[in-house]
Each structure stands twice: as structure tokens, then as C-alpha cells.
């Protein structure tokens, strides 16, 4: 069962699982750049947040078409937050945002953040459940 986050910003909501191992962010409507940055900061600065949490970001009802400068600003903001994002991040996008999701994931992977884009919520949830396994060379 999920608890509702303390903040609701525009079309954003976020929730923490009862065991505090996952945060789910749901975004919808037509938010702007400032709202996008604000929700990231609100989640990261929430006292319940831990850098070891799994993040599930549901953007299936999200209608945001950033300019190039806004996209670069979102990328730069996420890069700044990278030290506080140490576990898997799953983005669930609608088909119109899928390519932007893949671009953000590519940038975050360069920062050693394990982020992946999905079209189906169930696929994202299953991916988050798979534990990381460290393989050693023999």
C-alpha cells in the first residue's frame, strides 16, 4: 500500500511505499519546466527519501514538450541530483514522450545512474523488482 506524498504540485503527486524502499511519482497534464524541476527537488528533499530508493516515474498522462533549452536544463538538473540517485529509476512514458525518455536515460546512464524507459507500467514494475547482481571476472 502506498502513502500519499506531502506535496501536490500542479499535476504531480508522489508516494512512498510503507517500507520506504520505493518512491512513485505520477505526472499528468501540461506542466512547465519550473514544475518539473520543483517536483524533483521536492522528492529529493522529502525527509522520507533515501538515495537507495527505487524510483518509478509514471509519465503516461504527461503532456510536456520541452524546448531544447528546457530539455538541456532538465538534463543538467538531473545530473546535479545524480549523487542522490543511487538506485534504479524506471520511466513509464506515453508513446509521444518515449524518445525524450530514452534521451534522458542515455544522459543519466553516462552519470552511472541505472535508468530505463518503458511504455507499460507492469514492465517497469517488474524491472525494478529484479535485484542488481554484481558479476566478478574470474
Phi and psi in radians as a Rosetta constraint file:
Dihedral C 1 N 2 CA 2 C 2 CIRCULARHARMONIC -1.887 0.35
Dihedral N 2 CA 2 C 2 N 3 CIRCULARHARMONIC 2.530 0.35
Dihedral C 2 N 3 CA 3 C 3 CIRCULARHARMONIC -1.757 0.35
Dihedral N 3 CA 3 C 3 N 4 CIRCULARHARMONIC 2.481 0.35
Dihedral C 3 N 4 CA 4 C 4 CIRCULARHARMONIC -1.222 0.35
Dihedral N 4 CA 4 C 4 N 5 CIRCULARHARMONIC 2.424 0.35
Dihedral C 4 N 5 CA 5 C 5 CIRCULARHARMONIC -1.164 0.35
Dihedral N 5 CA 5 C 5 N 6 CIRCULARHARMONIC 2.851 0.35
Dihedral C 5 N 6 CA 6 C 6 CIRCULARHARMONIC -1.280 0.35
Dihedral N 6 CA 6 C 6 N 7 CIRCULARHARMONIC -0.413 0.35
Dihedral C 6 N 7 CA 7 C 7 CIRCULARHARMONIC -1.982 0.35
Dihedral N 7 CA 7 C 7 N 8 CIRCULARHARMONIC 2.517 0.35
Dihedral C 7 N 8 CA 8 C 8 CIRCULARHARMONIC -2.234 0.35
Dihedral N 8 CA 8 C 8 N 9 CIRCULARHARMONIC 2.066 0.35
Dihedral C 8 N 9 CA 9 C 9 CIRCULARHARMONIC -2.079 0.35
Dihedral N 9 CA 9 C 9 N 10 CIRCULARHARMONIC 1.980 0.35
Dihedral C 9 N 10 CA 10 C 10 CIRCULARHARMONIC 0.950 0.35
Dihedral N 10 CA 10 C 10 N 11 CIRCULARHARMONIC -2.021 0.35
Dihedral C 10 N 11 CA 11 C 11 CIRCULARHARMONIC -1.759 0.35
Dihedral N 11 CA 11 C 11 N 12 CIRCULARHARMONIC 0.261 0.35
Dihedral C 11 N 12 CA 12 C 12 CIRCULARHARMONIC -1.786 0.35
Dihedral N 12 CA 12 C 12 N 13 CIRCULARHARMONIC 2.514 0.35
Dihedral C 12 N 13 CA 13 C 13 CIRCULARHARMONIC -2.429 0.35
Dihedral N 13 CA 13 C 13 N 14 CIRCULARHARMONIC 2.645 0.35
Dihedral C 13 N 14 CA 14 C 14 CIRCULARHARMONIC -2.451 0.35
Dihedral N 14 CA 14 C 14 N 15 CIRCULARHARMONIC 2.633 0.35
Dihedral C 14 N 15 CA 15 C 15 CIRCULARHARMONIC -2.377 0.35
Dihedral N 15 CA 15 C 15 N 16 CIRCULARHARMONIC 2.564 0.35
Dihedral C 15 N 16 CA 16 C 16 CIRCULARHARMONIC -1.973 0.35
Dihedral N 16 CA 16 C 16 N 17 CIRCULARHARMONIC 2.429 0.35
Dihedral C 16 N 17 CA 17 C 17 CIRCULARHARMONIC -1.172 0.35
Dihedral N 17 CA 17 C 17 N 18 CIRCULARHARMONIC 2.735 0.35
Dihedral C 17 N 18 CA 18 C 18 CIRCULARHARMONIC -1.066 0.35
Dihedral N 18 CA 18 C 18 N 19 CIRCULARHARMONIC -0.533 0.35
Dihedral C 18 N 19 CA 19 C 19 CIRCULARHARMONIC -1.522 0.35
Dihedral N 19 CA 19 C 19 N 20 CIRCULARHARMONIC 0.048 0.35
Dihedral C 19 N 20 CA 20 C 20 CIRCULARHARMONIC 0.980 0.35
Dihedral N 20 CA 20 C 20 N 21 CIRCULARHARMONIC 0.611 0.35
Dihedral C 20 N 21 CA 21 C 21 CIRCULARHARMONIC -1.806 0.35
Dihedral N 21 CA 21 C 21 N 22 CIRCULARHARMONIC -0.201 0.35
Dihedral C 21 N 22 CA 22 C 22 CIRCULARHARMONIC -2.529 0.35
Dihedral N 22 CA 22 C 22 N 23 CIRCULARHARMONIC 2.500 0.35
Dihedral C 22 N 23 CA 23 C 23 CIRCULARHARMONIC -2.067 0.35
Dihedral N 23 CA 23 C 23 N 24 CIRCULARHARMONIC 2.314 0.35
Dihedral C 23 N 24 CA 24 C 24 CIRCULARHARMONIC -1.982 0.35
Dihedral N 24 CA 24 C 24 N 25 CIRCULARHARMONIC 2.231 0.35
Dihedral C 24 N 25 CA 25 C 25 CIRCULARHARMONIC -1.977 0.35
Dihedral N 25 CA 25 C 25 N 26 CIRCULARHARMONIC 2.290 0.35
Dihedral C 25 N 26 CA 26 C 26 CIRCULARHARMONIC -2.093 0.35
Dihedral N 26 CA 26 C 26 N 27 CIRCULARHARMONIC 2.209 0.35
Dihedral C 26 N 27 CA 27 C 27 CIRCULARHARMONIC -2.208 0.35
Dihedral N 27 CA 27 C 27 N 28 CIRCULARHARMONIC 2.445 0.35
Dihedral C 27 N 28 CA 28 C 28 CIRCULARHARMONIC -2.619 0.35
Dihedral N 28 CA 28 C 28 N 29 CIRCULARHARMONIC 3.014 0.35
Dihedral C 28 N 29 CA 29 C 29 CIRCULARHARMONIC 1.363 0.35
Dihedral N 29 CA 29 C 29 N 30 CIRCULARHARMONIC -2.608 0.35
Dihedral C 29 N 30 CA 30 C 30 CIRCULARHARMONIC -2.167 0.35
Dihedral N 30 CA 30 C 30 N 31 CIRCULARHARMONIC 1.210 0.35
Dihedral C 30 N 31 CA 31 C 31 CIRCULARHARMONIC -1.249 0.35
Dihedral N 31 CA 31 C 31 N 32 CIRCULARHARMONIC 2.899 0.35
Dihedral C 31 N 32 CA 32 C 32 CIRCULARHARMONIC -1.891 0.35
Dihedral N 32 CA 32 C 32 N 33 CIRCULARHARMONIC -3.109 0.35
Dihedral C 32 N 33 CA 33 C 33 CIRCULARHARMONIC -1.019 0.35
Dihedral N 33 CA 33 C 33 N 34 CIRCULARHARMONIC -0.811 0.35
Dihedral C 33 N 34 CA 34 C 34 CIRCULARHARMONIC -1.080 0.35
Dihedral N 34 CA 34 C 34 N 35 CIRCULARHARMONIC -0.704 0.35
Dihedral C 34 N 35 CA 35 C 35 CIRCULARHARMONIC -1.147 0.35
Dihedral N 35 CA 35 C 35 N 36 CIRCULARHARMONIC -0.665 0.35
Dihedral C 35 N 36 CA 36 C 36 CIRCULARHARMONIC -1.097 0.35
Dihedral N 36 CA 36 C 36 N 37 CIRCULARHARMONIC -0.755 0.35
Dihedral C 36 N 37 CA 37 C 37 CIRCULARHARMONIC -1.205 0.35
Dihedral N 37 CA 37 C 37 N 38 CIRCULARHARMONIC -0.707 0.35
Dihedral C 37 N 38 CA 38 C 38 CIRCULARHARMONIC -1.095 0.35
Dihedral N 38 CA 38 C 38 N 39 CIRCULARHARMONIC -0.733 0.35
Dihedral C 38 N 39 CA 39 C 39 CIRCULARHARMONIC -1.160 0.35
Dihedral N 39 CA 39 C 39 N 40 CIRCULARHARMONIC -0.647 0.35
Dihedral C 39 N 40 CA 40 C 40 CIRCULARHARMONIC -1.046 0.35
Dihedral N 40 CA 40 C 40 N 41 CIRCULARHARMONIC -0.817 0.35
Dihedral C 40 N 41 CA 41 C 41 CIRCULARHARMONIC -1.146 0.35
Dihedral N 41 CA 41 C 41 N 42 CIRCULARHARMONIC -0.699 0.35
Dihedral C 41 N 42 CA 42 C 42 CIRCULARHARMONIC -1.090 0.35
Dihedral N 42 CA 42 C 42 N 43 CIRCULARHARMONIC -0.736 0.35
Dihedral C 42 N 43 CA 43 C 43 CIRCULARHARMONIC -1.156 0.35
Dihedral N 43 CA 43 C 43 N 44 CIRCULARHARMONIC -0.872 0.35
Dihedral C 43 N 44 CA 44 C 44 CIRCULARHARMONIC -1.060 0.35
Dihedral N 44 CA 44 C 44 N 45 CIRCULARHARMONIC -0.616 0.35
Dihedral C 44 N 45 CA 45 C 45 CIRCULARHARMONIC -1.602 0.35
Dihedral N 45 CA 45 C 45 N 46 CIRCULARHARMONIC -0.042 0.35
Dihedral C 45 N 46 CA 46 C 46 CIRCULARHARMONIC -1.161 0.35
Dihedral N 46 CA 46 C 46 N 47 CIRCULARHARMONIC 2.327 0.35
Dihedral C 46 N 47 CA 47 C 47 CIRCULARHARMONIC -1.060 0.35
Dihedral N 47 CA 47 C 47 N 48 CIRCULARHARMONIC -0.348 0.35
Dihedral C 47 N 48 CA 48 C 48 CIRCULARHARMONIC -1.405 0.35
Dihedral N 48 CA 48 C 48 N 49 CIRCULARHARMONIC -0.259 0.35
Dihedral C 48 N 49 CA 49 C 49 CIRCULARHARMONIC -1.322 0.35
Dihedral N 49 CA 49 C 49 N 50 CIRCULARHARMONIC 2.458 0.35
Dihedral C 49 N 50 CA 50 C 50 CIRCULARHARMONIC -2.307 0.35
Dihedral N 50 CA 50 C 50 N 51 CIRCULARHARMONIC 2.511 0.35
Dihedral C 50 N 51 CA 51 C 51 CIRCULARHARMONIC -1.119 0.35
Dihedral N 51 CA 51 C 51 N 52 CIRCULARHARMONIC -0.270 0.35
Dihedral C 51 N 52 CA 52 C 52 CIRCULARHARMONIC -1.566 0.35
Dihedral N 52 CA 52 C 52 N 53 CIRCULARHARMONIC 0.005 0.35
Dihedral C 52 N 53 CA 53 C 53 CIRCULARHARMONIC -1.254 0.35
Dihedral N 53 CA 53 C 53 N 54 CIRCULARHARMONIC 2.580 0.35
Dihedral C 53 N 54 CA 54 C 54 CIRCULARHARMONIC -1.363 0.35
Dihedral N 54 CA 54 C 54 N 55 CIRCULARHARMONIC 2.496 0.35
Dihedral C 54 N 55 CA 55 C 55 CIRCULARHARMONIC -2.076 0.35
Dihedral N 55 CA 55 C 55 N 56 CIRCULARHARMONIC 2.268 0.35
Dihedral C 55 N 56 CA 56 C 56 CIRCULARHARMONIC -2.054 0.35
Dihedral N 56 CA 56 C 56 N 57 CIRCULARHARMONIC 2.037 0.35
Dihedral C 56 N 57 CA 57 C 57 CIRCULARHARMONIC -1.972 0.35
Dihedral N 57 CA 57 C 57 N 58 CIRCULARHARMONIC 1.932 0.35
Dihedral C 57 N 58 CA 58 C 58 CIRCULARHARMONIC -1.691 0.35
Dihedral N 58 CA 58 C 58 N 59 CIRCULARHARMONIC 1.881 0.35
Dihedral C 58 N 59 CA 59 C 59 CIRCULARHARMONIC -1.955 0.35
Dihedral N 59 CA 59 C 59 N 60 CIRCULARHARMONIC 0.409 0.35
Dihedral C 59 N 60 CA 60 C 60 CIRCULARHARMONIC -1.169 0.35
Dihedral N 60 CA 60 C 60 N 61 CIRCULARHARMONIC -0.428 0.35
Dihedral C 60 N 61 CA 61 C 61 CIRCULARHARMONIC -1.892 0.35
Dihedral N 61 CA 61 C 61 N 62 CIRCULARHARMONIC 0.316 0.35
Dihedral C 61 N 62 CA 62 C 62 CIRCULARHARMONIC -1.544 0.35
Dihedral N 62 CA 62 C 62 N 63 CIRCULARHARMONIC 2.249 0.35
Dihedral C 62 N 63 CA 63 C 63 CIRCULARHARMONIC -2.160 0.35
Dihedral N 63 CA 63 C 63 N 64 CIRCULARHARMONIC 1.292 0.35
Dihedral C 63 N 64 CA 64 C 64 CIRCULARHARMONIC -2.171 0.35
Dihedral N 64 CA 64 C 64 N 65 CIRCULARHARMONIC 2.200 0.35
Dihedral C 64 N 65 CA 65 C 65 CIRCULARHARMONIC -2.151 0.35
Dihedral N 65 CA 65 C 65 N 66 CIRCULARHARMONIC 1.469 0.35
Dihedral C 65 N 66 CA 66 C 66 CIRCULARHARMONIC -1.207 0.35
Dihedral N 66 CA 66 C 66 N 67 CIRCULARHARMONIC 2.589 0.35
Dihedral C 66 N 67 CA 67 C 67 CIRCULARHARMONIC -1.222 0.35
Dihedral N 67 CA 67 C 67 N 68 CIRCULARHARMONIC 2.985 0.35
Dihedral C 67 N 68 CA 68 C 68 CIRCULARHARMONIC -1.036 0.35
Dihedral N 68 CA 68 C 68 N 69 CIRCULARHARMONIC -0.758 0.35
Dihedral C 68 N 69 CA 69 C 69 CIRCULARHARMONIC -1.116 0.35
Dihedral N 69 CA 69 C 69 N 70 CIRCULARHARMONIC -0.682 0.35
Dihedral C 69 N 70 CA 70 C 70 CIRCULARHARMONIC -1.161 0.35
Dihedral N 70 CA 70 C 70 N 71 CIRCULARHARMONIC -0.731 0.35
Dihedral C 70 N 71 CA 71 C 71 CIRCULARHARMONIC -1.058 0.35
Dihedral N 71 CA 71 C 71 N 72 CIRCULARHARMONIC -0.780 0.35
Dihedral C 71 N 72 CA 72 C 72 CIRCULARHARMONIC -1.098 0.35
Dihedral N 72 CA 72 C 72 N 73 CIRCULARHARMONIC -0.646 0.35
Dihedral C 72 N 73 CA 73 C 73 CIRCULARHARMONIC -1.153 0.35
Dihedral N 73 CA 73 C 73 N 74 CIRCULARHARMONIC -0.707 0.35
Dihedral C 73 N 74 CA 74 C 74 CIRCULARHARMONIC -1.116 0.35
Dihedral N 74 CA 74 C 74 N 75 CIRCULARHARMONIC -0.776 0.35
Dihedral C 74 N 75 CA 75 C 75 CIRCULARHARMONIC -1.040 0.35
Dihedral N 75 CA 75 C 75 N 76 CIRCULARHARMONIC -0.818 0.35
Dihedral C 75 N 76 CA 76 C 76 CIRCULARHARMONIC -1.132 0.35
Dihedral N 76 CA 76 C 76 N 77 CIRCULARHARMONIC -0.643 0.35
Dihedral C 76 N 77 CA 77 C 77 CIRCULARHARMONIC -1.173 0.35
Dihedral N 77 CA 77 C 77 N 78 CIRCULARHARMONIC -0.747 0.35
Dihedral C 77 N 78 CA 78 C 78 CIRCULARHARMONIC -1.106 0.35
Dihedral N 78 CA 78 C 78 N 79 CIRCULARHARMONIC -0.672 0.35
Dihedral C 78 N 79 CA 79 C 79 CIRCULARHARMONIC -1.094 0.35
Dihedral N 79 CA 79 C 79 N 80 CIRCULARHARMONIC -0.661 0.35
Dihedral C 79 N 80 CA 80 C 80 CIRCULARHARMONIC -1.139 0.35
Dihedral N 80 CA 80 C 80 N 81 CIRCULARHARMONIC -0.599 0.35
Dihedral C 80 N 81 CA 81 C 81 CIRCULARHARMONIC -1.445 0.35
Dihedral N 81 CA 81 C 81 N 82 CIRCULARHARMONIC -0.188 0.35
Dihedral C 81 N 82 CA 82 C 82 CIRCULARHARMONIC -0.843 0.35
Dihedral N 82 CA 82 C 82 N 83 CIRCULARHARMONIC -0.733 0.35
Dihedral C 82 N 83 CA 83 C 83 CIRCULARHARMONIC -1.059 0.35
Dihedral N 83 CA 83 C 83 N 84 CIRCULARHARMONIC -0.353 0.35
Dihedral C 83 N 84 CA 84 C 84 CIRCULARHARMONIC -1.734 0.35
Dihedral N 84 CA 84 C 84 N 85 CIRCULARHARMONIC 0.085 0.35
Dihedral C 84 N 85 CA 85 C 85 CIRCULARHARMONIC -2.084 0.35
Dihedral N 85 CA 85 C 85 N 86 CIRCULARHARMONIC 1.475 0.35
Dihedral C 85 N 86 CA 86 C 86 CIRCULARHARMONIC -1.834 0.35
Dihedral N 86 CA 86 C 86 N 87 CIRCULARHARMONIC -0.031 0.35
Dihedral C 86 N 87 CA 87 C 87 CIRCULARHARMONIC -2.090 0.35
Dihedral N 87 CA 87 C 87 N 88 CIRCULARHARMONIC -3.067 0.35
Dihedral C 87 N 88 CA 88 C 88 CIRCULARHARMONIC -1.154 0.35
Dihedral N 88 CA 88 C 88 N 89 CIRCULARHARMONIC 2.530 0.35
Dihedral C 88 N 89 CA 89 C 89 CIRCULARHARMONIC -2.233 0.35
Dihedral N 89 CA 89 C 89 N 90 CIRCULARHARMONIC 2.148 0.35
Dihedral C 89 N 90 CA 90 C 90 CIRCULARHARMONIC -1.916 0.35
Dihedral N 90 CA 90 C 90 N 91 CIRCULARHARMONIC 2.181 0.35
Dihedral C 90 N 91 CA 91 C 91 CIRCULARHARMONIC -1.789 0.35
Dihedral N 91 CA 91 C 91 N 92 CIRCULARHARMONIC 2.241 0.35
Dihedral C 91 N 92 CA 92 C 92 CIRCULARHARMONIC -1.935 0.35
Dihedral N 92 CA 92 C 92 N 93 CIRCULARHARMONIC 1.970 0.35
Dihedral C 92 N 93 CA 93 C 93 CIRCULARHARMONIC -2.004 0.35
Dihedral N 93 CA 93 C 93 N 94 CIRCULARHARMONIC 2.690 0.35
Dihedral C 93 N 94 CA 94 C 94 CIRCULARHARMONIC -1.341 0.35
Dihedral N 94 CA 94 C 94 N 95 CIRCULARHARMONIC 2.932 0.35
Dihedral C 94 N 95 CA 95 C 95 CIRCULARHARMONIC -1.066 0.35
Dihedral N 95 CA 95 C 95 N 96 CIRCULARHARMONIC -0.556 0.35
Dihedral C 95 N 96 CA 96 C 96 CIRCULARHARMONIC -1.209 0.35
Dihedral N 96 CA 96 C 96 N 97 CIRCULARHARMONIC -0.512 0.35
Dihedral C 96 N 97 CA 97 C 97 CIRCULARHARMONIC -1.717 0.35
Dihedral N 97 CA 97 C 97 N 98 CIRCULARHARMONIC -0.052 0.35
Dihedral C 97 N 98 CA 98 C 98 CIRCULARHARMONIC -0.986 0.35
Dihedral N 98 CA 98 C 98 N 99 CIRCULARHARMONIC -0.769 0.35
Dihedral C 98 N 99 CA 99 C 99 CIRCULARHARMONIC -1.154 0.35
Dihedral N 99 CA 99 C 99 N 100 CIRCULARHARMONIC -0.669 0.35
Dihedral C 99 N 100 CA 100 C 100 CIRCULARHARMONIC -1.128 0.35
Dihedral N 100 CA 100 C 100 N 101 CIRCULARHARMONIC -0.667 0.35
Dihedral C 100 N 101 CA 101 C 101 CIRCULARHARMONIC -1.064 0.35
Dihedral N 101 CA 101 C 101 N 102 CIRCULARHARMONIC -0.752 0.35
Dihedral C 101 N 102 CA 102 C 102 CIRCULARHARMONIC -1.137 0.35
Dihedral N 102 CA 102 C 102 N 103 CIRCULARHARMONIC -0.669 0.35
Dihedral C 102 N 103 CA 103 C 103 CIRCULARHARMONIC -1.126 0.35
Dihedral N 103 CA 103 C 103 N 104 CIRCULARHARMONIC -0.789 0.35
Dihedral C 103 N 104 CA 104 C 104 CIRCULARHARMONIC -1.071 0.35
Dihedral N 104 CA 104 C 104 N 105 CIRCULARHARMONIC -0.746 0.35
Dihedral C 104 N 105 CA 105 C 105 CIRCULARHARMONIC -1.069 0.35
Dihedral N 105 CA 105 C 105 N 106 CIRCULARHARMONIC -0.717 0.35
Dihedral C 105 N 106 CA 106 C 106 CIRCULARHARMONIC -1.073 0.35
Dihedral N 106 CA 106 C 106 N 107 CIRCULARHARMONIC -0.767 0.35
Dihedral C 106 N 107 CA 107 C 107 CIRCULARHARMONIC -1.121 0.35
Dihedral N 107 CA 107 C 107 N 108 CIRCULARHARMONIC -0.725 0.35
Dihedral C 107 N 108 CA 108 C 108 CIRCULARHARMONIC -1.235 0.35
Dihedral N 108 CA 108 C 108 N 109 CIRCULARHARMONIC -0.603 0.35
Dihedral C 108 N 109 CA 109 C 109 CIRCULARHARMONIC -1.094 0.35
Dihedral N 109 CA 109 C 109 N 110 CIRCULARHARMONIC -0.557 0.35
Dihedral C 109 N 110 CA 110 C 110 CIRCULARHARMONIC -1.157 0.35
Dihedral N 110 CA 110 C 110 N 111 CIRCULARHARMONIC -0.392 0.35
Dihedral C 110 N 111 CA 111 C 111 CIRCULARHARMONIC -1.642 0.35
Dihedral N 111 CA 111 C 111 N 112 CIRCULARHARMONIC 0.223 0.35
Dihedral C 111 N 112 CA 112 C 112 CIRCULARHARMONIC 1.111 0.35
Dihedral N 112 CA 112 C 112 N 113 CIRCULARHARMONIC 0.545 0.35
Dihedral C 112 N 113 CA 113 C 113 CIRCULARHARMONIC -1.813 0.35
Dihedral N 113 CA 113 C 113 N 114 CIRCULARHARMONIC 2.185 0.35
Dihedral C 113 N 114 CA 114 C 114 CIRCULARHARMONIC -1.428 0.35
Dihedral N 114 CA 114 C 114 N 115 CIRCULARHARMONIC 1.699 0.35
Dihedral C 114 N 115 CA 115 C 115 CIRCULARHARMONIC -2.226 0.35
Dihedral N 115 CA 115 C 115 N 116 CIRCULARHARMONIC 2.413 0.35
Dihedral C 115 N 116 CA 116 C 116 CIRCULARHARMONIC -2.467 0.35
Dihedral N 116 CA 116 C 116 N 117 CIRCULARHARMONIC 2.587 0.35
Dihedral C 116 N 117 CA 117 C 117 CIRCULARHARMONIC -1.802 0.35
Dihedral N 117 CA 117 C 117 N 118 CIRCULARHARMONIC 2.470 0.35
Dihedral C 117 N 118 CA 118 C 118 CIRCULARHARMONIC -2.364 0.35
Dihedral N 118 CA 118 C 118 N 119 CIRCULARHARMONIC 2.714 0.35
Dihedral C 118 N 119 CA 119 C 119 CIRCULARHARMONIC -1.658 0.35
Dihedral N 119 CA 119 C 119 N 120 CIRCULARHARMONIC -0.616 0.35
Dihedral C 119 N 120 CA 120 C 120 CIRCULARHARMONIC -1.796 0.35
Dihedral N 120 CA 120 C 120 N 121 CIRCULARHARMONIC 2.287 0.35
Dihedral C 120 N 121 CA 121 C 121 CIRCULARHARMONIC -1.009 0.35
Dihedral N 121 CA 121 C 121 N 122 CIRCULARHARMONIC -0.741 0.35
Dihedral C 121 N 122 CA 122 C 122 CIRCULARHARMONIC -1.054 0.35
Dihedral N 122 CA 122 C 122 N 123 CIRCULARHARMONIC -0.683 0.35
Dihedral C 122 N 123 CA 123 C 123 CIRCULARHARMONIC -1.127 0.35
Dihedral N 123 CA 123 C 123 N 124 CIRCULARHARMONIC -0.701 0.35
Dihedral C 123 N 124 CA 124 C 124 CIRCULARHARMONIC -1.139 0.35
Dihedral N 124 CA 124 C 124 N 125 CIRCULARHARMONIC -0.767 0.35
Dihedral C 124 N 125 CA 125 C 125 CIRCULARHARMONIC -1.080 0.35
Dihedral N 125 CA 125 C 125 N 126 CIRCULARHARMONIC -0.721 0.35
Dihedral C 125 N 126 CA 126 C 126 CIRCULARHARMONIC -1.143 0.35
Dihedral N 126 CA 126 C 126 N 127 CIRCULARHARMONIC -0.711 0.35
Dihedral C 126 N 127 CA 127 C 127 CIRCULARHARMONIC -1.105 0.35
Dihedral N 127 CA 127 C 127 N 128 CIRCULARHARMONIC -0.694 0.35
Dihedral C 127 N 128 CA 128 C 128 CIRCULARHARMONIC -1.146 0.35
Dihedral N 128 CA 128 C 128 N 129 CIRCULARHARMONIC -0.547 0.35
Dihedral C 128 N 129 CA 129 C 129 CIRCULARHARMONIC -1.260 0.35
Dihedral N 129 CA 129 C 129 N 130 CIRCULARHARMONIC -0.417 0.35
Dihedral C 129 N 130 CA 130 C 130 CIRCULARHARMONIC -1.263 0.35
Dihedral N 130 CA 130 C 130 N 131 CIRCULARHARMONIC 2.141 0.35
Dihedral C 130 N 131 CA 131 C 131 CIRCULARHARMONIC -1.288 0.35
Dihedral N 131 CA 131 C 131 N 132 CIRCULARHARMONIC 2.557 0.35
Dihedral C 131 N 132 CA 132 C 132 CIRCULARHARMONIC -1.205 0.35
Dihedral N 132 CA 132 C 132 N 133 CIRCULARHARMONIC 2.422 0.35
Dihedral C 132 N 133 CA 133 C 133 CIRCULARHARMONIC -2.138 0.35
Dihedral N 133 CA 133 C 133 N 134 CIRCULARHARMONIC 2.249 0.35
Dihedral C 133 N 134 CA 134 C 134 CIRCULARHARMONIC -1.639 0.35
Dihedral N 134 CA 134 C 134 N 135 CIRCULARHARMONIC 2.172 0.35
Dihedral C 134 N 135 CA 135 C 135 CIRCULARHARMONIC -1.862 0.35
Dihedral N 135 CA 135 C 135 N 136 CIRCULARHARMONIC 2.359 0.35
Dihedral C 135 N 136 CA 136 C 136 CIRCULARHARMONIC -1.874 0.35
Dihedral N 136 CA 136 C 136 N 137 CIRCULARHARMONIC 2.519 0.35
Dihedral C 136 N 137 CA 137 C 137 CIRCULARHARMONIC -1.319 0.35
Dihedral N 137 CA 137 C 137 N 138 CIRCULARHARMONIC 2.517 0.35
